[in-house]
Amino acid sequence: MSEKFEVISDYEKGMTRLQLMEKYGLKKTTIHDLLKSKDKEKKGKPVYRKRRLAQENLDEAVYKWYTQERAEGVAVRGIDIQHAAQ
């Protein structure tokens, strides 16, 4: 548990701001700002997820094409790979 969550938890359990300042060694403004944004702190950072299935299928198809071209001795450039992906 991070210190931010501990401060918020202790405050919700009834500790005063002065007690929090003494326990954690934080300044008054830090405690104030933390408690002011406690709902935001509890939610945490947003999680970004990628759609992988379509991209994985595309990657596999392009890689298969690439290996076939290289097996035939064809020099493959970056632009060729981009065209194959489309």
C-alpha positions as CSV (number, residue, x, y, z in Angstrom):
1,M,0.0,0.0,0.0
2,S,1.5,3.4,-0.9
3,E,1.9,6.1,1.6
4,K,-0.8,8.2,-0.1
5,F,-3.4,5.4,0.5
6,E,-2.1,5.0,4.1
7,V,-2.6,8.7,4.8
8,I,-6.1,8.6,3.4
9,S,-7.0,5.4,5.2
10,D,-5.7,6.8,8.5
11,Y,-7.7,10.0,8.0
12,E,-10.9,8.1,7.3
13,K,-10.3,6.0,10.5
14,G,-10.4,9.3,12.5
15,M,-6.8,10.6,12.7
16,T,-6.5,14.4,12.7
17,R,-4.5,16.3,10.2
18,L,-2.0,17.1,12.9
19,Q,-1.6,13.5,13.8
20,L,-1.1,12.6,10.1
21,M,1.6,15.4,9.8
22,E,3.5,14.0,12.8
23,K,3.2,10.3,11.8
24,Y,4.2,10.7,8.1
25,G,6.4,13.8,8.4
26,L,4.5,15.7,5.8
27,K,3.7,19.4,5.7
28,K,0.2,20.8,6.3
29,T,-0.3,21.7,2.6
30,T,0.7,18.2,1.5
31,I,-1.8,16.6,3.7
32,H,-4.5,19.1,2.6
33,D,-3.8,18.5,-1.1
34,L,-3.8,14.7,-0.6
35,L,-7.1,14.7,1.3
36,K,-8.7,17.2,-1.1
37,S,-8.0,14.8,-4.0
38,K,-8.6,11.5,-2.2
39,D,-11.4,10.4,-4.5
40,K,-9.1,10.8,-7.5
41,E,-6.2,9.1,-5.6
42,K,-8.4,6.1,-4.8
43,K,-9.4,5.6,-8.4
44,G,-5.8,5.6,-9.6
45,K,-4.5,6.2,-13.1
46,P,-6.6,5.1,-16.0
47,V,-5.6,1.8,-17.6
48,Y,-5.2,1.8,-21.4
49,R,-5.7,-1.5,-23.1
50,K,-4.8,-2.4,-26.7
51,R,-6.9,-4.4,-29.0
52,R,-4.5,-7.2,-29.7
53,L,-6.4,-9.8,-31.7
54,A,-6.6,-8.0,-35.0
55,Q,-3.1,-6.7,-34.7
56,E,-1.7,-10.1,-33.8
57,N,-3.3,-11.6,-36.9
58,L,-1.9,-8.9,-39.0
59,D,1.6,-9.3,-37.5
60,E,1.5,-13.0,-38.1
61,A,0.4,-12.6,-41.8
62,V,3.0,-10.0,-42.5
63,Y,5.7,-12.0,-40.9
64,K,4.7,-15.1,-42.9
65,W,4.8,-13.0,-46.1
66,Y,8.2,-11.6,-45.1
67,T,9.7,-15.0,-44.4
68,Q,8.4,-16.3,-47.8
69,E,9.9,-13.3,-49.6
70,R,13.3,-13.7,-47.9
71,A,13.3,-17.5,-48.6
72,E,12.9,-16.7,-52.3
73,G,15.9,-14.3,-52.1
74,V,13.8,-11.1,-52.5
75,A,15.2,-8.0,-50.8
76,V,12.4,-6.6,-48.6
77,R,12.4,-2.9,-47.8
78,G,10.3,-1.2,-45.2
79,I,7.9,0.3,-47.7
80,D,7.3,-3.2,-49.1
81,I,6.3,-4.4,-45.6
82,Q,4.0,-1.4,-45.3
83,H,2.3,-2.3,-48.6
84,A,1.9,-5.9,-47.6
85,A,0.3,-4.9,-44.3
86,Q,-2.3,-2.9,-46.1
